[in-house]
């Protein structure tokens, strides 16, 4: 019978106190201690008249009592009353779940860039502070990779902003699909992206950056032959804690400096030391 309750989740249970193997008090206690059945209303049906028996039932978690022999009209009134309460509880629980889902969606939207679906700049700053503190505390590696789309203004001017948005989304997707789960890809602003790579030294970060550079270089983009270098490419800077900086601000300054060096030295390259 208990297994049937677990499987079918009835709206209400009429439970006899006197049963062959377990008494109703014990069964009620089991039901009310189970997370999946604790809110199912239980009416205990008993021939016992003692106040002590009713106290035992209340302590076991019974929601109501009816004595044998019972009046059918009275029983139905009690059933309807408890079903109304059960309905209200289920409705409240459903609303709470909806609110929780809405809260989670709102939290995700608050940290996500609307166009690329990468993390946004605000989230990047907070996570970088957290990762720098973690690297300091546990003496861990940590690297930043800053990405800039070469001649992106020229691409936008030539092909229009909708085409530019497609490029941003396409590169963002390529970034997401080619990093680890612990890495944090963010849109830094405009045509710039930035990656936080926890537990990653400079050499490993350069490998990651080179992989992405080659990937984008080989990707097809609409009308990319009109670009100054005949294809759409990216330039990248790399900075590593603690050799390039011991604070979030110092790391950002250095990775930006290295990105600038990559662009100044011909674009479509990775610079880790400038």
ABEGO torsion letter per residue (X at the ends): XAAAAAAAGBABBBBBABBAABBAAAAAAAAAABAAAAABBBBBBBABABAAAAAAAAAAGBABBBBOBBBAAAAAAAAAAAAAAAAAAAAAAAAAAAAAAAAAAAAAAAABBAAAGBBBAAAAAAAAAAAAAAAAAAGBBBBBBBBBBBGAAAAAAAAEAAAAAAAAAAAAAAAAAABBAABBBBBAEEABBBBBBBGBBAAAAAAAAAAAAAAAAABBBBGAAABAAGBBBBBBBBBBOAAAEABAAAAAAAAAAAAAAAAAAGEGBBBABX
